[in-house]
Amino acid sequence: MNVPFAEAIRRSKAAEFDNTLFTARLQELMKRRNETMREAALASKLDHEAVFRFMKGTRPNMMATILLADHFGVNPNEFLKLTGWPTLDLFDVQVDRASHADELRLSPDALEVAIAVSRINDVNTRQKVVDAILALLHQYFNG
């Protein structure tokens, strides 16, 4: 049985917040973009000390979480999970297969890799594996 969204929010607010995974992911993304905490906060349309507070353990509200995810180009549900908020179905966008038919025709070996990567539950590990694969492909194609 699905819990009403308002109840999910109440439960999330009442639960203890461990910022370890969220701050690790945030640091990784800031490092990748070579951004300071202030730059990341302002680019996310938050106040200039917001990211600093989050790194120190303050839990971002849902809107701040979504704004940060938007700035870093990650699915907001990833950040919502990391901050203990309920996820939103609207962020689980399905690809329109008809308009991307050529891109979705995967060879059996590419499909095998995609399935293996999708089975990695930890978002940080999965992102690292994806980054490594993309780096190898970049190196292969660009010499």
C-alpha positions as YAML, in Angstrom:
chain: A
units: angstrom
residues:
- id: 1
  name: MET
  ca: [0.00, 0.00, 0.00]
- id: 2
  name: ASN
  ca: [1.36, 3.41, -0.95]
- id: 3
  name: VAL
  ca: [1.74, 5.97, 1.78]
- id: 4
  name: PRO
  ca: [0.19, 9.38, 1.03]
- id: 5
  name: PHE
  ca: [2.86, 11.90, 0.08]
- id: 6
  name: ALA
  ca: [2.14, 14.16, 3.06]
- id: 7
  name: GLU
  ca: [2.66, 11.21, 5.40]
- id: 8
  name: ALA
  ca: [5.91, 10.30, 3.62]
- id: 9
  name: ILE
  ca: [7.11, 13.89, 4.17]
- id: 10
  name: ARG
  ca: [6.18, 13.75, 7.87]
- id: 11
  name: ARG
  ca: [8.07, 10.48, 8.27]
- id: 12
  name: SER
  ca: [11.08, 11.89, 6.46]
- id: 13
  name: LYS
  ca: [11.15, 14.96, 8.70]
- id: 14
  name: ALA
  ca: [10.96, 12.77, 11.80]
- id: 15
  name: ALA
  ca: [13.73, 10.40, 10.67]
- id: 16
  name: GLU
  ca: [17.33, 11.02, 11.57]
- id: 17
  name: PHE
  ca: [19.43, 12.49, 8.78]
- id: 18
  name: ASP
  ca: [22.88, 11.09, 8.04]
- id: 19
  name: ASN
  ca: [24.55, 13.45, 5.59]
- id: 20
  name: THR
  ca: [27.54, 11.20, 4.82]
- id: 21
  name: LEU
  ca: [26.44, 9.87, 1.42]
- id: 22
  name: PHE
  ca: [24.91, 13.15, 0.32]
- id: 23
  name: THR
  ca: [27.95, 15.24, 1.16]
- id: 24
  name: ALA
  ca: [30.28, 12.70, -0.48]
- id: 25
  name: ARG
  ca: [28.25, 12.90, -3.69]
- id: 26
  name: LEU
  ca: [28.08, 16.68, -3.49]
- id: 27
  name: GLN
  ca: [31.85, 16.93, -3.01]
- id: 28
  name: GLU
  ca: [32.40, 14.61, -5.97]
- id: 29
  name: LEU
  ca: [30.19, 16.74, -8.22]
- id: 30
  name: MET
  ca: [31.75, 20.02, -7.07]
- id: 31
  name: LYS
  ca: [35.22, 18.60, -7.66]
- id: 32
  name: ARG
  ca: [34.22, 17.43, -11.13]
- id: 33
  name: ARG
  ca: [33.06, 20.98, -11.95]
- id: 34
  name: ASN
  ca: [35.89, 22.62, -10.02]
- id: 35
  name: GLU
  ca: [33.36, 24.63, -7.98]
- id: 36
  name: THR
  ca: [33.56, 25.98, -4.48]
- id: 37
  name: MET
  ca: [30.68, 25.51, -2.06]
- id: 38
  name: ARG
  ca: [29.71, 29.15, -2.59]
- id: 39
  name: GLU
  ca: [29.78, 28.81, -6.40]
- id: 40
  name: ALA
  ca: [27.69, 25.63, -6.28]
- id: 41
  name: ALA
  ca: [25.15, 27.24, -3.97]
- id: 42
  name: LEU
  ca: [24.77, 30.38, -6.08]
- id: 43
  name: ALA
  ca: [24.65, 28.40, -9.34]
- id: 44
  name: SER
  ca: [21.87, 26.31, -7.78]
- id: 45
  name: LYS
  ca: [19.94, 29.52, -6.99]
- id: 46
  name: LEU
  ca: [20.43, 29.04, -3.24]
- id: 47
  name: ASP
  ca: [21.91, 31.48, -0.76]
- id: 48
  name: HIS
  ca: [25.70, 31.70, -0.75]
- id: 49
  name: GLU
  ca: [26.16, 29.62, 2.44]
- id: 50
  name: ALA
  ca: [23.64, 26.87, 1.69]
- id: 51
  name: VAL
  ca: [26.09, 24.21, 0.51]
- id: 52
  name: PHE
  ca: [28.39, 25.00, 3.44]
- id: 53
  name: ARG
  ca: [25.50, 24.31, 5.84]
- id: 54
  name: PHE
  ca: [24.64, 21.06, 4.04]
- id: 55
  name: MET
  ca: [28.25, 19.90, 4.22]
- id: 56
  name: LYS
  ca: [28.21, 20.58, 7.97]
- id: 57
  name: GLY
  ca: [25.15, 18.37, 8.45]
- id: 58
  name: THR
  ca: [22.10, 20.56, 7.91]
- id: 59
  name: ARG
  ca: [19.55, 18.67, 5.88]
- id: 60
  name: PRO
  ca: [18.49, 20.55, 2.74]
- id: 61
  name: ASN
  ca: [14.76, 20.95, 2.26]
- id: 62
  name: MET
  ca: [13.18, 19.26, -0.74]
- id: 63
  name: MET
  ca: [13.36, 22.34, -2.97]
- id: 64
  name: ALA
  ca: [17.04, 22.95, -2.24]
- id: 65
  name: THR
  ca: [17.72, 19.27, -2.92]
- id: 66
  name: ILE
  ca: [15.98, 19.48, -6.29]
- id: 67
  name: LEU
  ca: [17.72, 22.75, -7.21]
- id: 68
  name: LEU
  ca: [21.13, 21.23, -6.43]
- id: 69
  name: ALA
  ca: [20.33, 18.15, -8.50]
- id: 70
  name: ASP
  ca: [19.22, 20.36, -11.39]
- id: 71
  name: HIS
  ca: [22.44, 22.38, -11.23]
- id: 72
  name: PHE
  ca: [24.61, 19.26, -11.28]
- id: 73
  name: GLY
  ca: [22.52, 17.56, -13.96]
- id: 74
  name: VAL
  ca: [21.61, 14.51, -11.89]
- id: 75
  name: ASN
  ca: [18.21, 12.96, -11.42]
- id: 76
  name: PRO
  ca: [16.61, 14.77, -8.46]
- id: 77
  name: ASN
  ca: [15.43, 11.42, -7.10]
- id: 78
  name: GLU
  ca: [19.09, 10.50, -6.51]
- id: 79
  name: PHE
  ca: [19.54, 13.53, -4.25]
- id: 80
  name: LEU
  ca: [16.11, 13.07, -2.64]
- id: 81
  name: LYS
  ca: [17.07, 9.52, -1.64]
- id: 82
  name: LEU
  ca: [20.44, 10.66, -0.31]
- id: 83
  name: THR
  ca: [18.80, 13.33, 1.84]
- id: 84
  name: GLY
  ca: [16.03, 11.04, 3.09]
- id: 85
  name: TRP
  ca: [13.13, 12.69, 1.28]
- id: 86
  name: PRO
  ca: [10.51, 10.70, -0.62]
- id: 87
  name: THR
  ca: [11.19, 10.42, -4.34]
- id: 88
  name: LEU
  ca: [8.83, 11.82, -6.95]
- id: 89
  name: ASP
  ca: [7.57, 9.79, -9.90]
- id: 90
  name: LEU
  ca: [7.73, 12.82, -12.17]
- id: 91
  name: PHE
  ca: [11.54, 12.63, -12.11]
- id: 92
  name: ASP
  ca: [11.53, 9.04, -13.35]
- id: 93
  name: VAL
  ca: [11.17, 10.01, -16.99]
- id: 94
  name: GLN
  ca: [10.95, 7.22, -19.51]
- id: 95
  name: VAL
  ca: [12.71, 7.54, -22.85]
- id: 96
  name: ASP
  ca: [10.44, 7.89, -25.86]
- id: 97
  name: ARG
  ca: [11.62, 4.81, -27.72]
- id: 98
  name: ALA
  ca: [10.20, 5.92, -31.07]
- id: 99
  name: SER
  ca: [12.15, 9.17, -31.17]
- id: 100
  name: HIS
  ca: [15.36, 7.50, -29.96]
- id: 101
  name: ALA
  ca: [15.09, 4.24, -31.88]
- id: 102
  name: ASP
  ca: [18.59, 4.45, -33.38]
- id: 103
  name: GLU
  ca: [20.20, 5.22, -30.01]
- id: 104
  name: LEU
  ca: [18.38, 2.35, -28.32]
- id: 105
  name: ARG
  ca: [19.50, -0.37, -30.71]
- id: 106
  name: LEU
  ca: [22.18, -1.90, -28.56]
- id: 107
  name: SER
  ca: [24.42, -4.76, -29.56]
- id: 108
  name: PRO
  ca: [24.21, -7.77, -27.24]
- id: 109
  name: ASP
  ca: [27.54, -6.92, -25.61]
- id: 110
  name: ALA
  ca: [26.55, -3.27, -25.02]
- id: 111
  name: LEU
  ca: [23.23, -4.42, -23.60]
- id: 112
  name: GLU
  ca: [25.08, -6.78, -21.27]
- id: 113
  name: VAL
  ca: [27.19, -3.87, -19.97]
- id: 114
  name: ALA
  ca: [24.13, -1.63, -19.56]
- id: 115
  name: ILE
  ca: [22.28, -4.30, -17.59]
- id: 116
  name: ALA
  ca: [25.31, -4.97, -15.38]
- id: 117
  name: VAL
  ca: [25.73, -1.27, -14.61]
- id: 118
  name: SER
  ca: [22.02, -0.84, -13.86]
- id: 119
  name: ARG
  ca: [22.28, -3.61, -11.23]
- id: 120
  name: ILE
  ca: [24.70, -1.55, -9.12]
- id: 121
  name: ASN
  ca: [22.51, -0.30, -6.30]
- id: 122
  name: ASP
  ca: [24.87, 2.22, -4.74]
- id: 123
  name: VAL
  ca: [24.52, 5.46, -6.73]
- id: 124
  name: ASN
  ca: [28.07, 6.57, -6.00]
- id: 125
  name: THR
  ca: [29.58, 3.29, -7.16]
- id: 126
  name: ARG
  ca: [27.32, 3.20, -10.21]
- id: 127
  name: GLN
  ca: [28.34, 6.74, -11.17]
- id: 128
  name: LYS
  ca: [32.02, 5.88, -10.78]
- id: 129
  name: VAL
  ca: [31.62, 2.83, -13.03]
- id: 130
  name: VAL
  ca: [29.79, 4.92, -15.64]
- id: 131
  name: ASP
  ca: [32.50, 7.59, -15.46]
- id: 132
  name: ALA
  ca: [35.20, 4.95, -15.92]
- id: 133
  name: ILE
  ca: [33.42, 3.41, -18.91]
- id: 134
  name: LEU
  ca: [32.93, 6.82, -20.52]
- id: 135
  name: ALA
  ca: [36.59, 7.71, -19.90]
- id: 136
  name: LEU
  ca: [37.68, 4.49, -21.61]
- id: 137
  name: LEU
  ca: [35.38, 5.17, -24.55]
- id: 138
  name: HIS
  ca: [36.64, 8.74, -24.82]
- id: 139
  name: GLN
  ca: [40.22, 7.48, -24.80]
- id: 140
  name: TYR
  ca: [39.39, 4.85, -27.41]
- id: 141
  name: PHE
  ca: [37.70, 7.25, -29.80]
- id: 142
  name: ASN
  ca: [40.06, 10.19, -29.27]
- id: 143
  name: GLY
  ca: [43.29, 8.22, -29.07]
...
